[in-house]
């Protein structure tokens, strides 16, 4: 394995991590922002009010996007095994 192959594999791993985790993180961030705006307008500062909706949103997004995330990781692993076979 030369340096170019190693760097390409590292770049691919980084992009796969971003591609697989970005939808969940974006959904959690949007829900957190909406709850924060709601808390600021109503002046209710309850900590569970931010935690519970985010957890529910992340759970539903895992249910909806789990297949996409799994397929992304499987494609990366297959690519990694192909690189190992070429060595």
PDB file of N, CA, C and O in Angstrom:
ATOM      1  N   UNK A   1       0.858  -1.172   0.000  1.00  0.00           N
ATOM      2  CA  UNK A   1       0.000   0.000   0.000  1.00  0.00           C
ATOM      3  C   UNK A   1       0.900   1.229   0.000  1.00  0.00           C
ATOM      4  O   UNK A   1       1.744   1.399   0.880  1.00  0.00           O
ATOM      5  N   UNK A   2       0.707   2.067  -0.986  1.00  0.00           N
ATOM      6  CA  UNK A   2       1.503   3.286  -1.037  1.00  0.00           C
ATOM      7  C   UNK A   2       0.761   4.424  -0.337  1.00  0.00           C
ATOM      8  O   UNK A   2      -0.349   4.255   0.167  1.00  0.00           O
ATOM      9  N   UNK A   3       1.401   5.568  -0.323  1.00  0.00           N
ATOM     10  CA  UNK A   3       0.862   6.704   0.409  1.00  0.00           C
ATOM     11  C   UNK A   3      -0.446   7.204  -0.217  1.00  0.00           C
ATOM     12  O   UNK A   3      -1.357   7.616   0.501  1.00  0.00           O
ATOM     13  N   UNK A   4      -0.541   7.170  -1.520  1.00  0.00           N
ATOM     14  CA  UNK A   4      -1.746   7.641  -2.201  1.00  0.00           C
ATOM     15  C   UNK A   4      -2.955   6.775  -1.853  1.00  0.00           C
ATOM     16  O   UNK A   4      -4.046   7.293  -1.614  1.00  0.00           O
ATOM     17  N   UNK A   5      -2.762   5.468  -1.824  1.00  0.00           N
ATOM     18  CA  UNK A   5      -3.869   4.573  -1.478  1.00  0.00           C
ATOM     19  C   UNK A   5      -4.318   4.787  -0.038  1.00  0.00           C
ATOM     20  O   UNK A   5      -5.514   4.780   0.254  1.00  0.00           O
ATOM     21  N   UNK A   6      -3.355   4.976   0.861  1.00  0.00           N
ATOM     22  CA  UNK A   6      -3.691   5.193   2.268  1.00  0.00           C
ATOM     23  C   UNK A   6      -4.452   6.501   2.447  1.00  0.00           C
ATOM     24  O   UNK A   6      -5.438   6.553   3.183  1.00  0.00           O
ATOM     25  N   UNK A   7      -3.999   7.552   1.777  1.00  0.00           N
ATOM     26  CA  UNK A   7      -4.692   8.837   1.883  1.00  0.00           C
ATOM     27  C   UNK A   7      -6.087   8.775   1.266  1.00  0.00           C
ATOM     28  O   UNK A   7      -7.025   9.383   1.780  1.00  0.00           O
ATOM     29  N   UNK A   8      -6.218   8.045   0.173  1.00  0.00           N
ATOM     30  CA  UNK A   8      -7.533   7.892  -0.450  1.00  0.00           C
ATOM     31  C   UNK A   8      -8.486   7.128   0.464  1.00  0.00           C
ATOM     32  O   UNK A   8      -9.665   7.470   0.561  1.00  0.00           O
ATOM     33  N   UNK A   9      -7.984   6.108   1.126  1.00  0.00           N
ATOM     34  CA  UNK A   9      -8.812   5.344   2.060  1.00  0.00           C
ATOM     35  C   UNK A   9      -9.212   6.196   3.266  1.00  0.00           C
ATOM     36  O   UNK A   9     -10.343   6.106   3.744  1.00  0.00           O
ATOM     37  N   UNK A  10      -8.288   7.017   3.754  1.00  0.00           N
ATOM     38  CA  UNK A  10      -8.601   7.909   4.884  1.00  0.00           C
ATOM     39  C   UNK A  10      -9.640   8.956   4.474  1.00  0.00           C
ATOM     40  O   UNK A  10     -10.567   9.246   5.230  1.00  0.00           O
ATOM     41  N   UNK A  11      -9.480   9.520   3.272  1.00  0.00           N
ATOM     42  CA  UNK A  11     -10.437  10.509   2.781  1.00  0.00           C
ATOM     43  C   UNK A  11     -11.815   9.875   2.624  1.00  0.00           C
ATOM     44  O   UNK A  11     -12.828  10.474   2.985  1.00  0.00           O
ATOM     45  N   UNK A  12     -11.844   8.678   2.090  1.00  0.00           N
ATOM     46  CA  UNK A  12     -13.107   7.968   1.913  1.00  0.00           C
ATOM     47  C   UNK A  12     -13.759   7.657   3.260  1.00  0.00           C
ATOM     48  O   UNK A  12     -14.979   7.753   3.394  1.00  0.00           O
ATOM     49  N   UNK A  13     -12.962   7.289   4.248  1.00  0.00           N
ATOM     50  CA  UNK A  13     -13.499   7.019   5.589  1.00  0.00           C
ATOM     51  C   UNK A  13     -14.089   8.285   6.200  1.00  0.00           C
ATOM     52  O   UNK A  13     -15.154   8.247   6.817  1.00  0.00           O
ATOM     53  N   UNK A  14     -13.400   9.396   6.027  1.00  0.00           N
ATOM     54  CA  UNK A  14     -13.885  10.667   6.563  1.00  0.00           C
ATOM     55  C   UNK A  14     -15.199  11.074   5.899  1.00  0.00           C
ATOM     56  O   UNK A  14     -16.144  11.466   6.583  1.00  0.00           O
ATOM     57  N   UNK A  15     -15.262  10.982   4.576  1.00  0.00           N
ATOM     58  CA  UNK A  15     -16.483  11.354   3.863  1.00  0.00           C
ATOM     59  C   UNK A  15     -17.640  10.411   4.178  1.00  0.00           C
ATOM     60  O   UNK A  15     -18.791  10.841   4.254  1.00  0.00           O
ATOM     61  N   UNK A  16     -17.340   9.137   4.359  1.00  0.00           N
ATOM     62  CA  UNK A  16     -18.385   8.179   4.718  1.00  0.00           C
ATOM     63  C   UNK A  16     -18.940   8.478   6.104  1.00  0.00           C
ATOM     64  O   UNK A  16     -20.147   8.381   6.326  1.00  0.00           O
ATOM     65  N   UNK A  17     -18.072   8.838   7.028  1.00  0.00           N
ATOM     66  CA  UNK A  17     -18.519   9.200   8.377  1.00  0.00           C
ATOM     67  C   UNK A  17     -19.429  10.417   8.337  1.00  0.00           C
ATOM     68  O   UNK A  17     -20.466  10.449   9.000  1.00  0.00           O
ATOM     69  N   UNK A  18     -19.040  11.410   7.564  1.00  0.00           N
ATOM     70  CA  UNK A  18     -19.870  12.613   7.439  1.00  0.00           C
ATOM     71  C   UNK A  18     -21.201  12.273   6.776  1.00  0.00           C
ATOM     72  O   UNK A  18     -22.257  12.708   7.235  1.00  0.00           O
ATOM     73  N   UNK A  19     -21.149  11.498   5.701  1.00  0.00           N
ATOM     74  CA  UNK A  19     -22.358  11.141   4.957  1.00  0.00           C
ATOM     75  C   UNK A  19     -23.329  10.329   5.820  1.00  0.00           C
ATOM     76  O   UNK A  19     -24.544  10.484   5.699  1.00  0.00           O
ATOM     77  N   UNK A  20     -22.803   9.477   6.676  1.00  0.00           N
ATOM     78  CA  UNK A  20     -23.671   8.627   7.491  1.00  0.00           C
ATOM     79  C   UNK A  20     -24.225   9.358   8.714  1.00  0.00           C
ATOM     80  O   UNK A  20     -25.342   9.074   9.147  1.00  0.00           O
ATOM     81  N   UNK A  21     -23.459  10.293   9.274  1.00  0.00           N
ATOM     82  CA  UNK A  21     -23.900  10.932  10.516  1.00  0.00           C
ATOM     83  C   UNK A  21     -24.564  12.289  10.313  1.00  0.00           C
ATOM     84  O   UNK A  21     -25.264  12.763  11.208  1.00  0.00           O
ATOM     85  N   UNK A  22     -24.367  12.918   9.173  1.00  0.00           N
ATOM     86  CA  UNK A  22     -24.899  14.264   8.960  1.00  0.00           C
ATOM     87  C   UNK A  22     -26.421  14.354   9.072  1.00  0.00           C
ATOM     88  O   UNK A  22     -26.908  15.288   9.709  1.00  0.00           O
ATOM     89  N   UNK A  23     -27.195  13.443   8.495  1.00  0.00           N
ATOM     90  CA  UNK A  23     -28.657  13.603   8.618  1.00  0.00           C
ATOM     91  C   UNK A  23     -29.147  13.612  10.063  1.00  0.00           C
ATOM     92  O   UNK A  23     -30.011  14.413  10.420  1.00  0.00           O
ATOM     93  N   UNK A  24     -28.606  12.733  10.888  1.00  0.00           N
ATOM     94  CA  UNK A  24     -29.023  12.670  12.297  1.00  0.00           C
ATOM     95  C   UNK A  24     -28.615  13.948  13.027  1.00  0.00           C
ATOM     96  O   UNK A  24     -29.400  14.508  13.792  1.00  0.00           O
ATOM     97  N   UNK A  25     -27.391  14.404  12.790  1.00  0.00           N
ATOM     98  CA  UNK A  25     -26.909  15.605  13.465  1.00  0.00           C
ATOM     99  C   UNK A  25     -27.687  16.844  13.037  1.00  0.00           C
ATOM    100  O   UNK A  25     -27.987  17.708  13.861  1.00  0.00           O
ATOM    101  N   UNK A  26     -28.011  16.932  11.761  1.00  0.00           N
ATOM    102  CA  UNK A  26     -28.766  18.088  11.275  1.00  0.00           C
ATOM    103  C   UNK A  26     -30.172  18.093  11.863  1.00  0.00           C
ATOM    104  O   UNK A  26     -30.670  19.146  12.259  1.00  0.00           O
ATOM    105  N   UNK A  27     -30.811  16.941  11.925  1.00  0.00           N
ATOM    106  CA  UNK A  27     -32.155  16.862  12.511  1.00  0.00           C
ATOM    107  C   UNK A  27     -32.120  17.255  13.985  1.00  0.00           C
ATOM    108  O   UNK A  27     -32.977  18.011  14.443  1.00  0.00           O
ATOM    109  N   UNK A  28     -31.140  16.753  14.731  1.00  0.00           N
ATOM    110  CA  UNK A  28     -31.029  17.105  16.153  1.00  0.00           C
ATOM    111  C   UNK A  28     -30.758  18.596  16.328  1.00  0.00           C
ATOM    112  O   UNK A  28     -31.278  19.219  17.253  1.00  0.00           O
ATOM    113  N   UNK A  29     -29.948  19.166  15.445  1.00  0.00           N
ATOM    114  CA  UNK A  29     -29.637  20.591  15.540  1.00  0.00           C
ATOM    115  C   UNK A  29     -30.872  21.448  15.244  1.00  0.00           C
ATOM    116  O   UNK A  29     -31.119  22.439  15.932  1.00  0.00           O
ATOM    117  N   UNK A  30     -31.641  21.073  14.232  1.00  0.00           N
ATOM    118  CA  UNK A  30     -32.838  21.841  13.880  1.00  0.00           C
ATOM    119  C   UNK A  30     -33.879  21.751  14.995  1.00  0.00           C
ATOM    120  O   UNK A  30     -34.485  22.759  15.358  1.00  0.00           O
ATOM    121  N   UNK A  31     -34.088  20.561  15.535  1.00  0.00           N
ATOM    122  CA  UNK A  31     -35.051  20.405  16.630  1.00  0.00           C
ATOM    123  C   UNK A  31     -34.585  21.194  17.855  1.00  0.00           C
ATOM    124  O   UNK A  31     -35.396  21.850  18.508  1.00  0.00           O
ATOM    125  N   UNK A  32     -33.301  21.138  18.170  1.00  0.00           N
ATOM    126  CA  UNK A  32     -32.773  21.905  19.295  1.00  0.00           C
ATOM    127  C   UNK A  32     -32.948  23.396  19.104  1.00  0.00           C
ATOM    128  O   UNK A  32     -33.282  24.113  20.048  1.00  0.00           O
ATOM    129  N   UNK A  33     -32.722  23.872  17.878  1.00  0.00           N
ATOM    130  CA  UNK A  33     -32.898  25.295  17.594  1.00  0.00           C
ATOM    131  C   UNK A  33     -34.360  25.709  17.732  1.00  0.00           C
ATOM    132  O   UNK A  33     -34.658  26.760  18.298  1.00  0.00           O
ATOM    133  N   UNK A  34     -35.264  24.890  17.220  1.00  0.00           N
ATOM    134  CA  UNK A  34     -36.690  25.210  17.338  1.00  0.00           C
ATOM    135  C   UNK A  34     -37.152  25.221  18.792  1.00  0.00           C
ATOM    136  O   UNK A  34     -37.924  26.092  19.193  1.00  0.00           O
ATOM    137  N   UNK A  35     -36.688  24.267  19.573  1.00  0.00           N
ATOM    138  CA  UNK A  35     -37.055  24.231  20.995  1.00  0.00           C
ATOM    139  C   UNK A  35     -36.452  25.427  21.730  1.00  0.00           C
ATOM    140  O   UNK A  35     -37.096  25.993  22.613  1.00  0.00           O
ATOM    141  N   UNK A  36     -35.234  25.815  21.381  1.00  0.00           N
ATOM    142  CA  UNK A  36     -34.610  26.980  22.016  1.00  0.00           C
ATOM    143  C   UNK A  36     -35.377  28.255  21.698  1.00  0.00           C
ATOM    144  O   UNK A  36     -35.555  29.111  22.564  1.00  0.00           O
ATOM    145  N   UNK A  37     -35.828  28.380  20.459  1.00  0.00           N
ATOM    146  CA  UNK A  37     -36.636  29.548  20.097  1.00  0.00           C
ATOM    147  C   UNK A  37     -37.949  29.535  20.873  1.00  0.00           C
ATOM    148  O   UNK A  37     -38.398  30.575  21.355  1.00  0.00           O
ATOM    149  N   UNK A  38     -38.562  28.366  20.994  1.00  0.00           N
ATOM    150  CA  UNK A  38     -39.801  28.237  21.769  1.00  0.00           C
ATOM    151  C   UNK A  38     -39.567  28.607  23.234  1.00  0.00           C
ATOM    152  O   UNK A  38     -40.386  29.297  23.841  1.00  0.00           O
ATOM    153  N   UNK A  39     -38.455  28.151  23.798  1.00  0.00           N
ATOM    154  CA  UNK A  39     -38.149  28.473  25.193  1.00  0.00           C
ATOM    155  C   UNK A  39     -37.889  29.961  25.372  1.00  0.00           C
ATOM    156  O   UNK A  39     -38.292  30.546  26.377  1.00  0.00           O
ATOM    157  N   UNK A  40     -37.221  30.574  24.407  1.00  0.00           N
ATOM    158  CA  UNK A  40     -36.928  32.001  24.519  1.00  0.00           C
ATOM    159  C   UNK A  40     -38.198  32.838  24.420  1.00  0.00           C
ATOM    160  O   UNK A  40     -38.328  33.854  25.102  1.00  0.00           O
ATOM    161  N   UNK A  41     -39.126  32.421  23.580  1.00  0.00           N
ATOM    162  CA  UNK A  41     -40.352  33.208  23.436  1.00  0.00           C
ATOM    163  C   UNK A  41     -41.306  33.008  24.605  1.00  0.00           C
ATOM    164  O   UNK A  41     -42.010  33.941  24.989  1.00  0.00           O
ATOM    165  N   UNK A  42     -41.342  31.814  25.176  1.00  0.00           N
ATOM    166  CA  UNK A  42     -42.260  31.558  26.292  1.00  0.00           C
ATOM    167  C   UNK A  42     -41.594  31.728  27.652  1.00  0.00           C
ATOM    168  O   UNK A  42     -42.273  31.691  28.679  1.00  0.00           O
ATOM    169  N   UNK A  43     -40.291  31.910  27.674  1.00  0.00           N
ATOM    170  CA  UNK A  43     -39.493  32.063  28.892  1.00  0.00           C
ATOM    171  C   UNK A  43     -39.642  30.872  29.833  1.00  0.00           C
ATOM    172  O   UNK A  43     -39.608  31.029  31.053  1.00  0.00           O
ATOM    173  N   UNK A  44     -39.805  29.696  29.266  1.00  0.00           N
ATOM    174  CA  UNK A  44     -39.830  28.453  30.034  1.00  0.00           C
ATOM    175  C   UNK A  44     -38.443  27.838  29.920  1.00  0.00           C
ATOM    176  O   UNK A  44     -37.993  27.530  28.816  1.00  0.00           O
ATOM    177  N   UNK A  45     -37.762  27.657  31.042  1.00  0.00           N
ATOM    178  CA  UNK A  45     -36.386  27.162  31.020  1.00  0.00           C
ATOM    179  C   UNK A  45     -36.287  25.770  31.644  1.00  0.00           C
ATOM    180  O   UNK A  45     -35.509  25.555  32.574  1.00  0.00           O
ATOM    181  N   UNK A  46     -37.057  24.853  31.143  1.00  0.00           N
ATOM    182  CA  UNK A  46     -37.040  23.477  31.635  1.00  0.00           C
ATOM    183  C   UNK A  46     -36.046  22.668  30.810  1.00  0.00           C
ATOM    184  O   UNK A  46     -36.118  22.671  29.581  1.00  0.00           O
ATOM    185  N   UNK A  47     -35.117  21.974  31.472  1.00  0.00           N
ATOM    186  CA  UNK A  47     -34.070  21.237  30.764  1.00  0.00           C
ATOM    187  C   UNK A  47     -34.609  20.030  30.008  1.00  0.00           C
ATOM    188  O   UNK A  47     -34.108  19.701  28.932  1.00  0.00           O
ATOM    189  N   UNK A  48     -35.616  19.373  30.553  1.00  0.00           N
ATOM    190  CA  UNK A  48     -36.154  18.201  29.859  1.00  0.00           C
ATOM    191  C   UNK A  48     -36.900  18.594  28.594  1.00  0.00           C
ATOM    192  O   UNK A  48     -37.104  17.760  27.712  1.00  0.00           O
ATOM    193  N   UNK A  49     -37.308  19.848  28.494  1.00  0.00           N
ATOM    194  CA  UNK A  49     -38.011  20.315  27.310  1.00  0.00           C
ATOM    195  C   UNK A  49     -37.102  20.295  26.085  1.00  0.00           C
ATOM    196  O   UNK A  49     -37.592  20.169  24.962  1.00  0.00           O
ATOM    197  N   UNK A  50     -35.798  20.417  26.275  1.00  0.00           N
ATOM    198  CA  UNK A  50     -34.881  20.343  25.136  1.00  0.00           C
ATOM    199  C   UNK A  50     -34.439  18.913  24.865  1.00  0.00           C
ATOM    200  O   UNK A  50     -34.214  18.541  23.714  1.00  0.00           O
ATOM    201  N   UNK A  51     -34.316  18.123  25.894  1.00  0.00           N
ATOM    202  CA  UNK A  51     -33.761  16.774  25.746  1.00  0.00           C
ATOM    203  C   UNK A  51     -34.746  15.793  25.116  1.00  0.00           C
ATOM    204  O   UNK A  51     -34.389  15.065  24.190  1.00  0.00           O
ATOM    205  N   UNK A  52     -35.956  15.770  25.604  1.00  0.00           N
ATOM    206  CA  UNK A  52     -36.940  14.775  25.158  1.00  0.00           C
ATOM    207  C   UNK A  52     -37.299  14.930  23.672  1.00  0.00           C
ATOM    208  O   UNK A  52     -37.288  13.929  22.956  1.00  0.00           O
ATOM    209  N   UNK A  53     -37.616  16.130  23.176  1.00  0.00           N
ATOM    210  CA  UNK A  53     -37.924  16.229  21.739  1.00  0.00           C
ATOM    211  C   UNK A  53     -36.744  15.858  20.842  1.00  0.00           C
ATOM    212  O   UNK A  53     -36.929  15.265  19.779  1.00  0.00           O
ATOM    213  N   UNK A  54     -35.532  16.211  21.273  1.00  0.00           N
ATOM    214  CA  UNK A  54     -34.361  15.834  20.474  1.00  0.00           C
ATOM    215  C   UNK A  54     -34.193  14.324  20.423  1.00  0.00           C
ATOM    216  O   UNK A  54     -33.887  13.766  19.370  1.00  0.00           O
ATOM    217  N   UNK A  55     -34.390  13.664  21.552  1.00  0.00           N
ATOM    218  CA  UNK A  55     -34.263  12.205  21.574  1.00  0.00           C
ATOM    219  C   UNK A  55     -35.333  11.540  20.711  1.00  0.00           C
ATOM    220  O   UNK A  55     -35.052  10.565  20.014  1.00  0.00           O
ATOM    221  N   UNK A  56     -36.543  12.059  20.755  1.00  0.00           N
ATOM    222  CA  UNK A  56     -37.613  11.501  19.923  1.00  0.00           C
ATOM    223  C   UNK A  56     -37.306  11.720  18.441  1.00  0.00           C
ATOM    224  O   UNK A  56     -37.499  10.817  17.627  1.00  0.00           O
ATOM    225  N   UNK A  57     -36.828  12.916  18.091  1.00  0.00           N
ATOM    226  CA  UNK A  57     -36.496  13.206  16.692  1.00  0.00           C
ATOM    227  C   UNK A  57     -35.349  12.330  16.205  1.00  0.00           C
ATOM    228  O   UNK A  57     -35.381  11.840  15.076  1.00  0.00           O
ATOM    229  N   UNK A  58     -34.340  12.129  17.042  1.00  0.00           N
ATOM    230  CA  UNK A  58     -33.210  11.279  16.654  1.00  0.00           C
ATOM    231  C   UNK A  58     -33.661   9.830  16.520  1.00  0.00           C
ATOM    232  O   UNK A  58     -33.218   9.132  15.607  1.00  0.00           O
ATOM    233  N   UNK A  59     -34.521   9.370  17.400  1.00  0.00           N
ATOM    234  CA  UNK A  59     -35.036   8.001  17.305  1.00  0.00           C
ATOM    235  C   UNK A  59     -35.796   7.787  15.999  1.00  0.00           C
ATOM    236  O   UNK A  59     -35.568   6.798  15.302  1.00  0.00           O
ATOM    237  N   UNK A  60     -36.699   8.710  15.665  1.00  0.00           N
ATOM    238  CA  UNK A  60     -37.449   8.581  14.417  1.00  0.00           C
ATOM    239  C   UNK A  60     -36.544   8.713  13.196  1.00  0.00           C
ATOM    240  O   UNK A  60     -36.761   8.043  12.186  1.00  0.00           O
ATOM    241  N   UNK A  61     -35.536   9.571  13.286  1.00  0.00           N
ATOM    242  CA  UNK A  61     -34.628   9.697  12.139  1.00  0.00           C
ATOM    243  C   UNK A  61     -33.778   8.443  11.980  1.00  0.00           C
ATOM    244  O   UNK A  61     -33.447   8.070  10.855  1.00  0.00           O
ATOM    245  N   UNK A  62     -33.417   7.782  13.083  1.00  0.00           N
ATOM    246  CA  UNK A  62     -32.726   6.493  12.969  1.00  0.00           C
ATOM    247  C   UNK A  62     -33.631   5.457  12.302  1.00  0.00           C
ATOM    248  O   UNK A  62     -33.173   4.665  11.479  1.00  0.00           O
ATOM    249  N   UNK A  63     -34.899   5.468  12.656  1.00  0.00           N
ATOM    250  CA  UNK A  63     -35.833   4.517  12.048  1.00  0.00           C
ATOM    251  C   UNK A  63     -35.978   4.791  10.550  1.00  0.00           C
ATOM    252  O   UNK A  63     -35.975   3.862   9.742  1.00  0.00           O
ATOM    253  N   UNK A  64     -36.103   6.066  10.184  1.00  0.00           N
ATOM    254  CA  UNK A  64     -36.299   6.418   8.782  1.00  0.00           C
ATOM    255  C   UNK A  64     -35.017   6.324   7.955  1.00  0.00           C
ATOM    256  O   UNK A  64     -35.060   5.898   6.801  1.00  0.00           O
ATOM    257  N   UNK A  65     -33.884   6.715   8.528  1.00  0.00           N
ATOM    258  CA  UNK A  65     -32.636   6.802   7.772  1.00  0.00           C
ATOM    259  C   UNK A  65     -31.659   5.681   8.080  1.00  0.00           C
ATOM    260  O   UNK A  65     -30.537   5.684   7.572  1.00  0.00           O
ATOM    261  N   UNK A  66     -32.060   4.730   8.895  1.00  0.00           N
ATOM    262  CA  UNK A  66     -31.150   3.649   9.274  1.00  0.00           C
ATOM    263  C   UNK A  66     -30.672   2.830   8.093  1.00  0.00           C
ATOM    264  O   UNK A  66     -29.503   2.448   8.034  1.00  0.00           O
ATOM    265  N   UNK A  67     -31.562   2.557   7.155  1.00  0.00           N
ATOM    266  CA  UNK A  67     -31.175   1.764   5.979  1.00  0.00           C
ATOM    267  C   UNK A  67     -30.155   2.517   5.130  1.00  0.00           C
ATOM    268  O   UNK A  67     -29.194   1.923   4.641  1.00  0.00           O
ATOM    269  N   UNK A  68     -30.361   3.817   4.954  1.00  0.00           N
ATOM    270  CA  UNK A  68     -29.401   4.625   4.202  1.00  0.00           C
ATOM    271  C   UNK A  68     -28.035   4.630   4.876  1.00  0.00           C
ATOM    272  O   UNK A  68     -27.007   4.479   4.217  1.00  0.00           O
ATOM    273  N   UNK A  69     -28.033   4.805   6.200  1.00  0.00           N
ATOM    274  CA  UNK A  69     -26.768   4.830   6.931  1.00  0.00           C
ATOM    275  C   UNK A  69     -26.066   3.477   6.847  1.00  0.00           C
ATOM    276  O   UNK A  69     -24.849   3.419   6.668  1.00  0.00           O
ATOM    277  N   UNK A  70     -26.817   2.402   6.976  1.00  0.00           N
ATOM    278  CA  UNK A  70     -26.234   1.065   6.904  1.00  0.00           C
ATOM    279  C   UNK A  70     -25.681   0.782   5.510  1.00  0.00           C
ATOM    280  O   UNK A  70     -24.590   0.226   5.382  1.00  0.00           O
ATOM    281  N   UNK A  71     -26.417   1.158   4.465  1.00  0.00           N
ATOM    282  CA  UNK A  71     -25.932   0.948   3.104  1.00  0.00           C
ATOM    283  C   UNK A  71     -24.667   1.748   2.826  1.00  0.00           C
ATOM    284  O   UNK A  71     -23.776   1.278   2.117  1.00  0.00           O
ATOM    285  N   UNK A  72     -24.583   2.954   3.381  1.00  0.00           N
ATOM    286  CA  UNK A  72     -23.384   3.772   3.218  1.00  0.00           C
ATOM    287  C   UNK A  72     -22.187   3.102   3.872  1.00  0.00           C
ATOM    288  O   UNK A  72     -21.105   3.053   3.288  1.00  0.00           O
ATOM    289  N   UNK A  73     -22.374   2.586   5.078  1.00  0.00           N
ATOM    290  CA  UNK A  73     -21.268   1.927   5.775  1.00  0.00           C
ATOM    291  C   UNK A  73     -20.882   0.610   5.098  1.00  0.00           C
ATOM    292  O   UNK A  73     -19.700   0.274   5.033  1.00  0.00           O
ATOM    293  N   UNK A  74     -21.856  -0.128   4.602  1.00  0.00           N
ATOM    294  CA  UNK A  74     -21.561  -1.389   3.912  1.00  0.00           C
ATOM    295  C   UNK A  74     -20.772  -1.127   2.637  1.00  0.00           C
ATOM    296  O   UNK A  74     -19.835  -1.862   2.324  1.00  0.00           O
ATOM    297  N   UNK A  75     -21.148  -0.079   1.893  1.00  0.00           N
ATOM    298  CA  UNK A  75     -20.410   0.257   0.668  1.00  0.00           C
ATOM    299  C   UNK A  75     -18.966   0.616   0.989  1.00  0.00           C
ATOM    300  O   UNK A  75     -18.054   0.241   0.251  1.00  0.00           O
ATOM    301  N   UNK A  76     -18.751   1.344   2.088  1.00  0.00           N
ATOM    302  CA  UNK A  76     -17.382   1.691   2.471  1.00  0.00           C
ATOM    303  C   UNK A  76     -16.595   0.450   2.874  1.00  0.00           C
ATOM    304  O   UNK A  76     -15.429   0.310   2.503  1.00  0.00           O
ATOM    305  N   UNK A  77     -17.212  -0.442   3.622  1.00  0.00           N
ATOM    306  CA  UNK A  77     -16.517  -1.664   4.030  1.00  0.00           C
ATOM    307  C   UNK A  77     -16.182  -2.544   2.832  1.00  0.00           C
ATOM    308  O   UNK A  77     -15.111  -3.149   2.787  1.00  0.00           O
ATOM    309  N   UNK A  78     -17.085  -2.619   1.869  1.00  0.00           N
ATOM    310  CA  UNK A  78     -16.788  -3.388   0.659  1.00  0.00           C
ATOM    311  C   UNK A  78     -15.620  -2.774  -0.103  1.00  0.00           C
ATOM    312  O   UNK A  78     -14.771  -3.490  -0.634  1.00  0.00           O
ATOM    313  N   UNK A  79     -15.580  -1.455  -0.153  1.00  0.00           N
ATOM    314  CA  UNK A  79     -14.462  -0.771  -0.802  1.00  0.00           C
ATOM    315  C   UNK A  79     -13.162  -1.061  -0.054  1.00  0.00           C
ATOM    316  O   UNK A  79     -12.128  -1.297  -0.678  1.00  0.00           O
ATOM    317  N   UNK A  80     -13.208  -1.044   1.265  1.00  0.00           N
ATOM    318  CA  UNK A  80     -12.018  -1.349   2.057  1.00  0.00           C
ATOM    319  C   UNK A  80     -11.535  -2.768   1.850  1.00  0.00           C
ATOM    320  O   UNK A  80     -10.331  -3.005   1.747  1.00  0.00           O
ATOM    321  N   UNK A  81     -12.458  -3.717   1.789  1.00  0.00           N
ATOM    322  CA  UNK A  81     -12.067  -5.108   1.539  1.00  0.00           C
ATOM    323  C   UNK A  81     -11.516  -5.291   0.128  1.00  0.00           C
ATOM    324  O   UNK A  81     -10.625  -6.114  -0.086  1.00  0.00           O
ATOM    325  N   UNK A  82     -12.037  -4.532  -0.835  1.00  0.00           N
ATOM    326  CA  UNK A  82     -11.482  -4.591  -2.187  1.00  0.00           C
ATOM    327  C   UNK A  82     -10.042  -4.090  -2.212  1.00  0.00           C
ATOM    328  O   UNK A  82      -9.202  -4.637  -2.927  1.00  0.00           O
ATOM    329  N   UNK A  83      -9.760  -3.057  -1.436  1.00  0.00           N
ATOM    330  CA  UNK A  83      -8.384  -2.545  -1.351  1.00  0.00           C
ATOM    331  C   UNK A  83      -7.478  -3.591  -0.710  1.00  0.00           C
ATOM    332  O   UNK A  83      -6.344  -3.786  -1.148  1.00  0.00           O
ATOM    333  N   UNK A  84      -7.973  -4.257   0.316  1.00  0.00           N
ATOM    334  CA  UNK A  84      -7.174  -5.302   0.969  1.00  0.00           C
ATOM    335  C   UNK A  84      -6.904  -6.450   0.001  1.00  0.00           C
ATOM    336  O   UNK A  84      -5.803  -7.000  -0.008  1.00  0.00           O
ATOM    337  N   UNK A  85      -7.890  -6.819  -0.811  1.00  0.00           N
ATOM    338  CA  UNK A  85      -7.700  -7.900  -1.780  1.00  0.00           C
ATOM    339  C   UNK A  85      -6.663  -7.545  -2.837  1.00  0.00           C
ATOM    340  O   UNK A  85      -5.947  -8.420  -3.324  1.00  0.00           O
ATOM    341  N   UNK A  86      -6.577  -6.258  -3.197  1.00  0.00           N
ATOM    342  CA  UNK A  86      -5.602  -5.841  -4.206  1.00  0.00           C
ATOM    343  C   UNK A  86      -4.178  -5.852  -3.680  1.00  0.00           C
ATOM    344  O   UNK A  86      -3.229  -5.832  -4.464  1.00  0.00           O
ATOM    345  N   UNK A  87      -4.017  -5.883  -2.376  1.00  0.00           N
ATOM    346  CA  UNK A  87      -2.662  -5.913  -1.814  1.00  0.00           C
ATOM    347  C   UNK A  87      -2.136  -7.281  -2.003  1.00  0.00           C
ATOM    348  O   UNK A  87      -1.004  -7.567  -1.611  1.00  0.00           O
TER     349      UNK A  87
END
